[in-house]
Amino acid sequence: MRATTEVVICGAGAAGLTLAIELARRGVGFLLLEKLDQPFRGSRGKGIQPRTQEIFEDMGIVDRLFAIGGVYPPARSYREDGSHTDSTLVESSDAAAAEPYRQPLMVPQFLTEAVMRERLAELGQQPLFGHQVLGFMQDADRVDVRVATPSGEQSVRARYLVGADGGRSAIRQALGIGFPGKTLGLRAVVADVVLTGLDPGAWHQFNETDMARRISLCPLRGTTLFQLQAPVPLDGEVDLSAEGLDAMLHERTGRDDLAIHDVYWASAYQMNARLADRYRDGRAFLIGDAAHVHPPTGGQGLNTSAQDAYNLGWKLAAVLRGASDELLDSYEEERRPIAEAMLGLSTRLLDNARRGDNRRGREVQQLDLGYRGSSLCLATAPAESHLAAGDRAPDALLYGAGGQPRRVFEILAGTHWTLLGCDVERAIAPIRAGLHVHVVGGSGELRDSAGTFAAAYGLARGEWVLVRPDGYVAAIVASGELEALCGRLEGLTCSGNPPAG
C-alpha cells in the first residue's frame, strides 16, 4: 500500500516539530516520522534565545514556555576552600519596544518539545513514533520513501523530504552530502539527575579552570532536576548510572553532603563542529543538526535548528501553492552562512570556557542575525535608513484608530506577508491574498503615538516596508516604487490549496 502526502519530515525533535507546525498552520499535508518509540527525554538544549522566543510567539507557544520555564540562575563558582562567588552568567537587559525579549529562557528540551507537540495537536497533527525511514528515491516530480512502521513496511509518495534526523542523519548520508569539520578534542557527560544538597537557585560550578576535575550542576527550570555537565577522558567507558555519577560528583567536589539519587537521562558525547556541504539535493532538504553540529556552549543549537525550520516552512508551503521552485534555493542561501557563523561562535565560547570564562553576551541572543544580500531582498533601503532588507523586523507599540494598543508583532503574526506604510495613501497598495496592508499615521488605521515605530523603522513619510512571513524585511521603498515592488512580489504570495501529491 502506498500513502501520499506533500512533505515527509524525518525526525520529531525541535527542528522537525517547528517545521511541522509551520506546515500545519498553512494547511500543507505532511507526515512527521520519528524512529524512537517515544519522545526524547533529555534536556540537551535548555536555552531559548530571544530571537527564538519571537518565533515561538508567532507560533503561539511562547507564553506556555514562559509559564513552565524561567530565567537563568546566577553562576556560583566554588573555590578550593569551599567558599564561593556568585556572578551573572548571561548578559540581559530590560525588554524594549523594538525587542520585547532580551534574555534567554531556560526550558529543558523535553518540556519545550512537549509544548510543541501540544501546539501541533491543536492544529490537527501529531508525530508518528516508531516510524523509521529505510530509504528513498527521488525524481523531478516526487520522492518515494520507504518507512518501517510498527505494523510493517510502508511506501510513502511525497513532493518533498526533509531530514531533521540529527547529527548522524540517515537522510544526509543517503544523499551523499559531505559533513566536513573537526572533532574538538573534548568529550563530556550531560545528565539530568535527581540531586540533594545544592541550592536550586544557582548554577553550581566547581574546578572551572581544571578540565580534568571540572563539573557543573544547573537546576532545570520547570522540574526538580539538575543538569550535570562534566568533561571526561576521550577514551574508555563512562559509568552513567546514579552510582557512577554520584562517585564522580564526590570525587570532583570533595563534598559528602551531595548525593545523586536517580538519573532521568544521560549521555556521553564527543564535541564536534561540522557543517553540511549543502542543504538541498533535489527534493530533499536538511535542517537542524542534520545540517550542522557544534559544541553546546552559548545555547545555539536548538535555536538555530528551529530557525532553519521556520525559514524553510513558509517557502515549502508557497512553492506547493504555485510559487517558483527557485524560492526554495534561498533556504540554503540564507541559513548556511548563519550556521557557519554559529559554529565559529560556539567553538570560540568553548575555548573561553576551557579558560574558566563562561560569560555570554548579546551575540548569543540571535537578534542581530539576518539575511542582507539574500536573493529575497526585493529592494534596498534608502541610504539614510538604519533598517535594511534582510534585517529582522523590529517590534513597536502602536495604537489603533479606536485607541486600543497594538504591537507590530501582533500585526505580523500569521502566515502572510505584511506591507506597512508610513503616512501613505492606502489606495495605491495592492489587494491580494496572502498580503496584509497597514498604514501608520495620517488617515491610516494605526497611530505611532509613542514614537516607537518611527524609532525602530526610521521610515520617511510616503515609504513602505515589506515584511516576509518569517519576520524579516524584504524591501523598503518609496510610494513611487511600490508598483515595481509588487511586480517582484508576484509569485511569492501564491495562495490556494496545495496540489495533490
SEZA-709502 format. One record per residue (C-alpha): x, y negated, z negated. Coordinates in pm, whole numbers, plus 50000, padded with zeros to 5 digits. Example, Ala and Ser with C-alpha at 12.3 -4.5 7.8 and 13.67 -1.06 7.14 Angstrom:
2
east,north,up
51230,50450,49220
51367,50106,49286
end
This chain:
501
east,north,up
50000,50000,50000
50130,49653,50085
50037,49341,49888
50063,48991,50035
50141,48661,49871
50306,48330,49954
50607,48346,49723
50778,48621,49525
50972,48495,49223
51223,48740,49081
51282,48662,48712
51043,48521,48450
51284,48317,48240
51270,47938,48211
51355,47881,48579
51106,48135,48712
50831,48013,48479
50888,47649,48580
50861,47739,48948
50551,47949,48882
50381,47660,48701
50469,47417,48980
50330,47652,49245
50019,47728,49039
49949,47355,48995
49945,47328,49374
49731,47632,49443
50011,47837,49601
49985,48213,49573
50281,48393,49417
50397,48694,49220
50625,48632,48920
50819,48955,48866
51030,49040,48561
51222,49366,48531
51218,49358,48149
50922,49526,47986
50860,49232,47753
50957,48864,47720
51313,48763,47630
51356,48747,47252
51662,48524,47210
51745,48158,47156
52024,48139,47418
51905,47796,47540
51775,47593,47248
51817,47230,47359
51563,47049,47576
51724,46731,47707
51536,46402,47759
51502,46438,48138
51358,46787,48098
51120,46654,47836
50991,46413,48101
50940,46703,48340
50764,46906,48073
50535,46609,48008
50431,46621,48373
50375,46996,48342
50152,46941,48038
50362,47114,47771
50589,46855,47608
50362,46782,47311
50329,47155,47237
50708,47184,47235
50747,46889,47001
50486,47046,46772
50690,47366,46730
51043,47223,46766
51240,46946,46603
51536,46713,46624
51890,46844,46598
52015,46856,46238
52334,46684,46126
52659,46879,46167
52803,46991,45832
53175,47060,45860
53336,47256,45578
53690,47205,45454
53917,47478,45318
53839,47372,44959
53465,47421,45017
53377,47053,45037
53206,46923,45347
53118,46617,45552
52802,46552,45750
52804,46381,46087
52575,46319,46382
52644,46576,46650
52415,46444,46922
52402,46079,47023
52048,45946,47031
51863,45618,47027
51509,45494,46984
51260,45554,47262
51220,45270,47510
50952,45178,47761
51167,45298,48054
51299,45605,47868
51037,45749,47633
51260,46042,47530
51613,45969,47418
51726,46261,47209
51734,46634,47268
51459,46851,47125
51555,47182,46966
51325,47469,47056
51454,47828,47072
51430,47965,47423
51184,48238,47333
50941,47978,47197
50988,47749,47499
50912,48036,47734
50609,48138,47526
50466,47786,47569
50537,47804,47942
50359,48139,47973
50062,47989,47789
50051,47700,48036
50078,47943,48326
49786,48143,48186
49577,47825,48175
49647,47795,48546
49521,48150,48602
49854,48328,48643
50090,48547,48441
50427,48721,48477
50433,49087,48576
50667,49256,48329
50829,49588,48412
50848,49491,48782
51193,49511,48939
51288,49407,49291
51458,49705,49454
51540,49544,49787
51405,49322,50060
51426,49245,50429
51351,48914,50595
51292,48783,50943
51194,48445,51084
50839,48467,50950
50833,48664,50627
51012,48859,50355
50921,49221,50280
51005,49305,49919
51024,49650,49760
50921,49647,49395
50940,49914,49126
50630,49883,48907
50508,50086,48607
50275,50271,48844
50530,50334,49119
50699,50158,49408
50508,49887,49593
50574,49675,49901
50500,49302,49895
50495,49078,50202
50565,48710,50127
50656,48390,50305
50945,48317,50066
51154,48491,49799
51316,48309,49507
51590,48463,49292
51560,48340,48934
51720,48656,48800
52020,48525,48608
52395,48522,48638
52413,48881,48765
52141,48807,49020
52050,49108,49232
51895,48870,49486
52219,48675,49525
52422,48994,49560
52181,49140,49816
52211,48820,50021
52590,48846,50011
52624,48496,49870
52960,48435,49705
52978,48328,49341
53325,48173,49306
53456,48021,48987
53656,48135,48692
53642,48317,48362
53729,48066,48093
53926,48295,47862
53671,48281,47580
53434,48544,47453
53168,48465,47197
52884,48611,46994
52547,48444,46973
52283,48591,46745
51953,48496,46588
51969,48612,46227
51777,48608,45901
52017,48440,45661
52013,48326,45298
52248,48090,45118
52257,47792,45358
52054,47472,45374
51825,47481,45681
51860,47104,45709
52212,47115,45857
52414,47283,46133
52690,47453,45936
53037,47473,46093
53341,47650,45949
53706,47653,46065
53637,47426,46362
53997,47399,46477
54078,47771,46436
53926,47966,46723
54011,48300,46558
53803,48217,46247
53551,47967,46373
53183,48030,46303
52874,47809,46308
52519,47863,46191
52240,47645,46324
51885,47653,46185
51643,47721,46467
51357,47472,46460
51014,47632,46463
51145,47950,46297
51305,48073,45976
51607,48198,46173
51963,48072,46210
52160,48096,46533
52509,48233,46467
52783,48141,46712
53141,48263,46687
53437,48324,46920
53552,48688,46926
53851,48871,47082
53839,48914,47458
53857,49293,47433
53702,49555,47211
53362,49630,47069
53178,49378,46856
52950,49504,46579
52627,49314,46635
52435,49485,46355
52330,49295,46044
52610,49467,45853
52870,49381,46116
52772,49016,46144
52744,48987,45767
53101,49112,45737
53216,48857,45997
53035,48581,45809
53202,48668,45478
53548,48705,45633
53533,48372,45817
53367,48160,45548
53513,48322,45238
53176,48284,45070
52996,48567,44892
52679,48366,44838
52578,48402,45202
52404,48706,45342
52265,48818,45680
51965,49043,45625
51841,49107,45977
51930,49044,46341
51646,48934,46565
51860,48921,46882
52234,48926,46954
52473,48916,47248
52848,48913,47309
52945,48745,47634
53236,48612,47837
53218,48243,47925
53234,48167,48296
53196,47869,48524
53066,47979,48864
52866,47821,49146
52696,47998,49436
52838,47923,49780
52489,47835,49898
52138,47817,49754
51945,47932,50059
51959,48219,50303
51671,48209,50549
51354,48254,50347
51534,48335,50022
51644,48084,49758
51843,48087,49433
51755,47885,49124
51889,47866,48770
52162,48099,48650
52136,48294,48975
52295,47986,49135
52524,47862,48856
52666,47984,48523
52868,47783,48274
52963,47764,47906
52678,47670,47670
52846,47351,47548
52629,47046,47594
52299,47231,47622
52278,47200,48002
52178,47547,48120
51805,47581,48062
51762,47217,48160
51946,47242,48491
51763,47565,48569
51419,47418,48501
51505,47113,48712
51616,47337,49001
51271,47493,48997
51095,47158,48960
51279,47033,49269
51206,47341,49478
50844,47392,49373
50683,47090,49537
50889,47141,49852
50781,47503,49893
50419,47400,49845
50447,47120,50101
50601,47348,50363
50338,47615,50301
50081,47345,50375
50242,47246,50702
50537,47018,50627
50855,47076,50824
51071,47362,50704
51363,47117,50705
51224,46980,50379
51350,47298,50213
51707,47224,50320
51702,46925,50085
51679,47160,49785
52041,47274,49810
52150,46932,49933
52018,46774,49613
52063,47039,49347
52401,47198,49423
52601,46877,49356
52412,46840,49026
52518,47192,48923
52875,47132,49031
52896,46822,48811
52725,47008,48525
52984,47287,48540
53258,47027,48507
53083,46857,48214
53014,47174,48017
53370,47300,48073
53512,46967,47959
53292,46976,47648
53413,47329,47580
53774,47208,47590
53680,46933,47344
53507,47186,47116
53820,47401,47107
53991,47097,46954
53713,47055,46698
53531,46773,46879
53163,46870,46915
53015,46527,46983
52762,46481,47263
52678,46154,47435
52433,46024,47692
52599,46229,47965
52419,46545,47845
52072,46385,47850
52046,46406,48232
51856,46076,48256
52117,45929,48490
52119,46219,48738
51967,46150,49077
51977,46206,49449
52119,45891,49605
52226,45972,49958
51976,46255,49994
51805,46301,50329
51479,46237,50140
51582,45879,50065
51347,45727,50320
51467,45368,50284
51740,45190,50092
51661,44931,49826
51715,44560,49881
52068,44452,49792
51957,44272,49477
51764,44571,49339
51909,44766,49047
51692,45067,49133
51768,45267,49447
51620,45552,49648
51723,45877,49483
51711,45738,49130
51487,45872,48856
51167,45664,48849
51154,45490,48508
50855,45481,48279
50695,45147,48182
50399,45020,47983
50121,44869,48192
49762,44769,48126
49462,44849,48340
49237,44571,48461
48994,44682,48191
49253,44618,47922
49348,44975,47839
49720,45070,47814
49862,45282,48094
50209,45434,48131
50378,45467,48468
50445,45833,48384
50071,45887,48346
50021,45741,48694
50297,45958,48841
50180,46276,48665
50047,46539,48900
50140,46689,49234
50106,46379,49453
50333,46112,49597
50284,45765,49447
50310,45423,49610
50342,45132,49365
50315,44777,49496
50420,44457,49317
50166,44178,49372
50085,44305,49721
49783,44335,49947
49640,44677,49876
49460,44686,50210
49785,44738,50404
49866,45060,50219
49783,45391,50390
49500,45609,50267
49583,45976,50294
49556,46297,50097
49847,46358,49866
49935,45988,49825
49813,45773,49534
49836,45394,49572
49850,45148,49281
49904,44773,49274
50065,44591,48982
49985,44222,48939
49784,43978,49149
49448,44129,49232
49574,44481,49158
49426,44722,48906
49737,44720,48683
49895,44441,48477
50256,44412,48360
50168,44209,48050
50473,44321,47851
50713,44282,48145
50841,44639,48113
50758,44732,48473
50947,44432,48606
51242,44511,48382
51256,44877,48487
51181,44845,48859
51300,44496,48944
51060,44464,49237
51010,44129,49405
50665,44009,49497
50544,44196,49806
50768,44502,49756
50664,44864,49729
50830,45163,49564
50751,45516,49684
50792,45791,49424
50821,46162,49507
50613,46432,49335
50914,46516,49114
50951,46162,48984
51240,46030,49195
51234,45717,49406
51210,45786,49780
51208,45426,49902
51183,45060,49808
51057,44838,50091
50900,44500,50162
50541,44489,50281
50656,44432,50638
50837,44766,50634
50550,44967,50490
50415,45088,50824
50754,45226,50927
50792,45392,50587
50456,45561,50622
50565,45697,50957
50864,45859,50793
50642,45991,50516
50423,46172,50769
50467,46545,50727
50589,46527,50368
50243,46471,50219
50074,46755,50406
49771,46887,50221
49520,47163,50258
49521,47532,50181
49843,47729,50219
49839,47953,50526
49762,48319,50477
50068,48533,50405
end
